[in-house]
Amino acid sequence: MLLLFISLAQAASPSMVPQLLMMAAIFFIFYFFMIRPQMKRAKEQAAFIAELKKGDWVVTSGGIHGKIARINSDSTMMLEVDKATTLKVERAMIAVEHTKKLQETIKSATLPVAE
């Protein structure tokens, strides 16, 4: 019985090489097109969240727009959404910073239009 399995394994070995190469190729394709870009985005998001400071205009992942009023030490922050209204949100829920966009919009609005 053991000899039968050994002979089957030896007969199947040459045909296993292309299958193993195909599996390795699929793994590399998944790595370079799915895993690596996701890791890059996660690293950029972590750097973005670490660089947030008081006064930045942000949008949460839930769609709430506001200005950072205070950054707490327990990974939360207070967003000022209106003059007397603040919300406590997690830092990880901040999706987009609008401070730079807002400044660019103000600059372009104040520049005279050449005719």
C-alpha positions as CSV (number, residue, x, y, z in Angstrom):
1,M,0.0,0.0,0.0
2,L,2.8,2.4,0.9
3,L,4.5,1.6,-2.4
4,L,1.4,2.6,-4.2
5,F,1.3,6.0,-2.6
6,I,5.0,6.6,-3.2
7,S,4.6,5.6,-6.9
8,L,1.6,7.9,-7.2
9,A,3.5,10.8,-5.5
10,Q,6.5,10.3,-7.9
11,A,4.2,10.2,-10.9
12,A,2.3,13.3,-9.8
13,S,5.4,15.4,-9.0
14,P,6.1,16.8,-12.5
15,S,2.5,17.9,-12.9
16,M,2.6,19.7,-9.4
17,V,5.3,22.2,-10.4
18,P,3.0,24.2,-12.8
19,Q,0.3,24.2,-10.2
20,L,2.6,25.5,-7.5
21,L,4.0,28.1,-9.9
22,M,0.4,29.2,-10.7
23,M,-0.5,29.4,-7.0
24,A,2.7,31.5,-6.3
25,A,1.8,33.8,-9.2
26,I,-1.7,34.3,-7.9
27,F,-0.3,35.1,-4.4
28,F,2.1,37.7,-5.9
29,I,-0.8,39.3,-7.9
30,F,-2.9,39.5,-4.8
31,Y,0.0,41.0,-2.9
32,F,0.9,43.7,-5.4
33,F,-2.6,44.7,-6.4
34,M,-4.6,44.3,-3.2
35,I,-2.5,43.9,0.0
36,R,0.3,46.3,-0.7
37,P,-1.9,49.3,-1.8
38,Q,-4.2,48.7,1.3
39,M,-1.1,48.8,3.6
40,K,0.0,52.0,1.9
41,R,-3.4,53.6,2.4
42,A,-3.5,52.5,6.1
43,K,-0.1,54.0,6.7
44,E,-1.1,57.3,5.0
45,Q,-4.3,57.4,7.1
46,A,-2.4,56.8,10.3
47,A,0.0,59.7,9.5
48,F,-2.9,61.9,8.6
49,I,-4.6,61.3,11.9
50,A,-1.4,61.8,13.8
51,E,-0.9,65.2,12.1
52,L,-4.3,66.6,13.1
53,K,-4.2,69.7,15.3
54,K,-6.6,72.2,16.9
55,G,-8.3,74.4,14.4
56,D,-8.3,72.0,11.4
57,W,-11.6,71.7,9.5
58,V,-12.4,68.0,9.1
59,V,-15.1,65.6,8.0
60,T,-15.9,62.5,9.9
61,S,-16.6,59.2,8.3
62,G,-20.3,59.7,9.2
63,G,-20.4,63.0,7.2
64,I,-20.2,65.5,10.1
65,H,-18.3,68.7,9.2
66,G,-16.6,70.6,11.9
67,K,-13.5,72.3,13.3
68,I,-11.3,70.6,15.9
69,A,-11.8,72.4,19.2
70,R,-9.8,70.2,21.4
71,I,-7.7,67.0,21.2
72,N,-8.1,64.7,24.2
73,S,-5.4,62.3,25.4
74,D,-7.7,59.3,25.2
75,S,-7.8,59.1,21.3
76,T,-10.9,61.3,21.1
77,M,-11.4,64.9,20.1
78,M,-14.0,67.6,20.4
79,L,-15.4,68.9,17.1
80,E,-17.1,72.3,17.0
81,V,-20.0,71.9,14.5
82,D,-21.7,75.2,15.4
83,K,-20.9,78.2,17.6
84,A,-22.1,76.5,20.9
85,T,-22.2,72.9,19.8
86,T,-19.4,70.4,20.2
87,L,-19.3,66.7,19.6
88,K,-16.9,64.1,21.0
89,V,-15.6,61.8,18.3
90,E,-12.9,59.2,17.9
91,R,-9.7,60.3,16.1
92,A,-9.9,57.2,13.9
93,M,-13.3,58.4,12.5
94,I,-11.8,61.5,10.8
95,A,-11.9,60.9,7.1
96,V,-10.9,64.1,5.3
97,E,-9.2,67.4,6.3
98,H,-10.7,70.5,4.6
99,T,-8.4,73.2,6.0
100,K,-6.1,73.2,2.9
101,K,-9.1,73.1,0.5
102,L,-10.8,75.9,2.3
103,Q,-7.7,78.1,2.2
104,E,-7.3,77.4,-1.6
105,T,-11.0,78.3,-2.1
106,I,-10.6,81.5,-0.2
107,K,-7.5,82.4,-2.2
108,S,-9.1,81.7,-5.6
109,A,-12.2,83.7,-4.5
110,T,-10.2,86.8,-3.6
111,L,-8.1,86.8,-6.8
112,P,-9.3,89.2,-9.5
113,V,-10.4,87.6,-12.7
114,A,-8.4,88.7,-15.7
115,E,-10.5,89.5,-18.8
